[in-house]
């Protein structure tokens, strides 16, 4: 579903966090934080 939302928005992109399910911020905090920081910059 998230990939579909990203595809529907011209400036959006989907960033998946490998080896996680519903709580990537808890399951892989370093990868999640890296993706968020890249977005914020």
C-alpha positions, 0 to 999 in steps of 0.5 A: 500500500505504501508503494502505491501511495508513493507512486501516486504522489509526484515528489514522493518516494518509498523507502523500505527498511530491510528485515522489519515489519510494522515497527521499523523504528523499533526493529532497526532504529539505525536504518530508520533514523538514517532514512528520516535524517536523509528526508529532513536534509 
